[in-house]
Amino acid sequence: MISNDVFLTAEWRKLILINYAVDKEILQKYLPPFTVLDDWNGKHYVSIVGFMFLNTKLKGLKIPFHGNFEEVNLRFYVKYNDNGEWKRGAVFISEIVPKPAITFIANTVYKESYRTLPMKHTWTETNEHLTVEYAWKTGNWNKFSVTAHPKSEIIPLESDADFITEHYWGYTKIGNNVTSEYGVAHQRWETYPILDYNIEIDFEKNYGKDFSHLKDVKPDSIMLVEGSEIEVKNGRKIRS
């Protein structure tokens, strides 16, 4: 039985997270009201995240032909003081999926910034290597991939990987004095040690001039995370 406060259930699997430290001034204009930037040892990260949605259900019901699909998003990290309790969350600047119904629901219900584009992925596993790639088409194909050791490891507490992966809230600006908040529940994740990676992204075309410089920047870190079953909770609006 699905709880009444759960909007969506799924599995998020084989998440690639490419993390760049950027000037916090770049992120200020994307900051939803009532939230503040969250940092790791003074660094403010944006992450390009690619992963698979599997076994997706809305309110416990399968949507025909929309159970399994790729997503690639660009996000950064914030926190919100909810009556003395700090909630750590993410703000999504761009979200890409191959299914128009997903885009419609996410943009309508959660006021997110989804786009529908052609997408594809590959997962290849041997005894020595696990290779994962995500790609999407904006004129030309953009893609990124990692090759990792096939045995996953626990993410250490208080590490940069812990900071990047352990955000359980989503925040979206929907007005000058209104922010949407929703919760995401999942177990702690494990990560695969990275052996090699490749990034072929037109940053300016996909994310605008604010992030065009990332084409010339080496990522601060790259992770491949196994993921888990997840629950996305019904949202609420935060107002002044």
TARA-V754013 format. One record per residue. RES is the residue in three letters. OMEGA is omega as a letter, one per 40 degrees, with the letter a starting at -180 (999 if undefined). BURIAL is 1 if it has 24 or more other C-alpha atoms within 12 Angstrom, else 0. D_LAST is the distance of its C-alpha to the last C-alpha in Angstrom with 2 decimals. Layout:
BEGIN
<<RES:OMEGA:BURIAL:D_LAST> <RES:OMEGA:BURIAL:D_LAST>>
END
This chain:
BEGIN
<<MET:i:0:35.30> <ILE:i:0:31.86> <SER:a:0:28.94> <ASN:a:0:26.74> <ASP:i:0:23.66> <VAL:a:1:25.59> <PHE:a:1:25.29> <LEU:i:1:27.82> <THR:a:1:30.61> <ALA:i:1:32.88> <GLU:i:1:34.67> <TRP:a:1:33.60> <ARG:i:1:36.90> <LYS:a:1:38.45> <LEU:i:1:35.36> <ILE:i:1:36.23> <LEU:i:1:33.63> <ILE:a:1:34.43> <ASN:i:1:32.36> <TYR:i:1:32.14> <ALA:a:1:30.72> <VAL:i:1:29.10> <ASP:a:0:27.80> <LYS:i:1:24.15> <GLU:i:0:23.73> <ILE:a:0:24.61> <LEU:a:1:21.66> <GLN:a:0:18.94> <LYS:i:0:18.66> <TYR:a:1:18.26> <LEU:i:1:15.44> <PRO:i:1:12.36> <PRO:i:1:8.93> <PHE:i:1:8.29> <THR:i:1:12.03> <VAL:i:1:15.06> <LEU:i:1:18.63> <ASP:a:1:20.97> <ASP:i:1:24.60> <TRP:a:1:28.04> <ASN:i:0:30.19> <GLY:i:0:28.46> <LYS:i:0:28.74> <HIS:a:1:26.00> <TYR:i:1:27.34> <VAL:a:1:27.22> <SER:i:1:29.19> <ILE:a:1:31.18> <VAL:i:1:31.53> <GLY:a:1:34.17> <PHE:i:1:34.94> <MET:i:1:36.20> <PHE:i:1:34.46> <LEU:i:1:37.15> <ASN:a:1:37.51> <THR:i:1:34.18> <LYS:i:1:33.24> <LEU:a:1:30.42> <LYS:i:0:30.00> <GLY:a:0:33.37> <LEU:i:0:35.15> <LYS:i:0:36.83> <ILE:a:0:36.34> <PRO:i:0:39.83> <PHE:a:0:40.41> <HIS:a:1:36.87> <GLY:a:1:37.41> <ASN:a:1:38.24> <PHE:i:1:36.93> <GLU:i:1:36.00> <GLU:i:1:32.63> <VAL:i:1:32.10> <ASN:i:1:28.68> <LEU:a:1:27.39> <ARG:i:1:24.52> <PHE:a:1:23.06> <TYR:a:1:21.48> <VAL:i:1:18.11> <LYS:a:1:16.58> <TYR:i:1:13.29> <ASN:a:0:13.01> <ASP:i:0:12.40> <ASN:i:0:13.07> <GLY:i:0:15.91> <GLU:i:0:17.20> <TRP:i:0:17.33> <LYS:i:1:17.47> <ARG:a:1:19.57> <GLY:i:1:19.18> <ALA:i:1:20.36> <VAL:a:1:19.20> <PHE:i:1:21.87> <ILE:a:1:23.05> <SER:i:1:25.98> <GLU:a:1:27.36> <ILE:i:1:30.87> <VAL:i:1:32.70> <PRO:a:1:35.97> <LYS:a:1:34.91> <PRO:i:0:33.33> <ALA:i:0:32.18> <ILE:i:1:30.12> <THR:a:1:28.53> <PHE:a:0:27.76> <ILE:a:0:26.22> <ALA:a:1:24.08> <ASN:a:1:22.82> <THR:a:0:22.26> <VAL:a:1:20.79> <TYR:i:1:18.86> <LYS:i:1:18.51> <GLU:a:1:20.61> <SER:a:1:23.18> <TYR:i:1:26.44> <ARG:i:1:29.82> <THR:a:1:33.11> <LEU:i:1:36.11> <PRO:a:1:39.52> <MET:i:1:39.36> <LYS:i:1:41.85> <HIS:i:1:42.35> <THR:i:0:45.25> <TRP:i:1:45.69> <THR:a:0:49.08> <GLU:i:0:50.15> <THR:i:0:53.47> <ASN:a:0:54.68> <GLU:a:0:53.90> <HIS:i:0:50.84> <LEU:i:1:47.66> <THR:a:1:46.62> <VAL:i:1:43.41> <GLU:i:1:42.48> <TYR:a:1:39.71> <ALA:i:1:40.16> <TRP:a:1:38.61> <LYS:i:1:39.99> <THR:a:0:38.60> <GLY:i:0:41.98> <ASN:i:0:43.46> <TRP:i:0:42.69> <ASN:i:1:40.24> <LYS:i:1:40.85> <PHE:a:1:40.48> <SER:i:1:42.46> <VAL:i:1:43.29> <THR:a:1:46.42> <ALA:i:1:46.02> <HIS:a:1:48.06> <PRO:i:1:48.08> <LYS:a:0:47.40> <SER:a:0:43.77> <GLU:i:0:42.67> <ILE:i:0:39.96> <ILE:a:1:37.10> <PRO:i:0:37.36> <LEU:i:0:34.53> <GLU:i:0:32.75> <SER:i:0:34.22> <ASP:i:1:32.71> <ALA:i:1:33.32> <ASP:i:0:31.47> <PHE:a:1:28.43> <ILE:a:1:28.59> <THR:a:1:29.14> <GLU:i:1:27.14> <HIS:a:1:23.59> <TYR:i:1:22.54> <TRP:i:1:19.11> <GLY:a:1:18.29> <TYR:a:1:15.15> <THR:i:1:14.97> <LYS:i:1:13.07> <ILE:i:1:13.01> <GLY:a:0:11.16> <ASN:a:0:9.99> <ASN:a:0:6.24> <VAL:i:0:7.35> <THR:i:1:9.57> <SER:i:1:12.41> <GLU:i:1:13.84> <TYR:a:1:17.41> <GLY:i:1:20.05> <VAL:a:1:23.62> <ALA:i:1:26.35> <HIS:i:1:29.72> <GLN:i:0:32.42> <ARG:a:1:33.07> <TRP:i:1:34.87> <GLU:a:1:38.18> <THR:i:1:39.16> <TYR:i:1:42.41> <PRO:a:1:44.01> <ILE:i:1:43.98> <LEU:a:0:47.41> <ASP:i:0:46.72> <TYR:i:1:44.19> <ASN:a:0:44.09> <ILE:i:1:41.32> <GLU:a:0:41.99> <ILE:i:1:38.74> <ASP:a:1:38.23> <PHE:a:1:34.99> <GLU:a:0:34.49> <LYS:a:0:35.22> <ASN:a:1:32.95> <TYR:i:1:30.01> <GLY:a:0:30.46> <LYS:a:0:31.56> <ASP:a:0:28.86> <PHE:a:1:30.74> <SER:a:0:34.25> <HIS:a:0:35.50> <LEU:i:1:35.25> <LYS:a:0:38.53> <ASP:a:0:40.28> <VAL:i:0:38.49> <LYS:i:0:39.71> <PRO:i:0:37.06> <ASP:i:0:36.14> <SER:i:1:36.72> <ILE:a:1:37.54> <MET:i:1:37.28> <LEU:a:1:38.63> <VAL:a:1:36.97> <GLU:a:1:38.45> <GLY:a:1:35.24> <SER:i:1:35.18> <GLU:a:1:34.02> <ILE:i:1:30.25> <GLU:i:1:27.76> <VAL:a:1:24.54> <LYS:i:1:22.19> <ASN:a:1:20.30> <GLY:i:1:16.81> <ARG:i:0:13.39> <LYS:i:1:10.09> <ILE:a:1:7.03> <ARG:i:0:3.80> <SER:999:0:0.00>>
END
